[in-house]
Structures are given as C-alpha cells and as structure tokens.
Amino acid sequence: MKKVVGILVITSIVFGACSGSKPYYKTAEGKRKQKYYNDIQFGGKSASTMKKSF
C-alpha cells in the first residue's frame, strides 16, 4: 500500500511540474513587444517614428 501511495505522489509531482504555463516573453504578444522595445532602445529609432505593433 505504501508503494502505491508513493508512486501516486511521485507521478503527481512530475505531472504537476510539466503542466506550467508559458512565460510571457515566449508568447507571440511578448515577442512582439520585446522586438518593439528593443528597436527603440538599441535600434536608434524613436517611439514616434515606429509603428506600435500591439
């Protein structure tokens, strides 16, 4: 009985760790915003000349 409970606990921990949500910077909207801000910061473009993509 202890083995069965132990196996259930371990499998629930493993499945719980795998089902996390995606970080914001890896989503499509996050990538778009990151590109926009990087262009402003490092691309030498001002915010008024760039088209906001979000």
Secondary structure by P-SEA (a helix, b strand, c coil): caaaaaaaaaaaaaaaaaaccccccccaaaaaaaaaaaaaaccccccccccccc
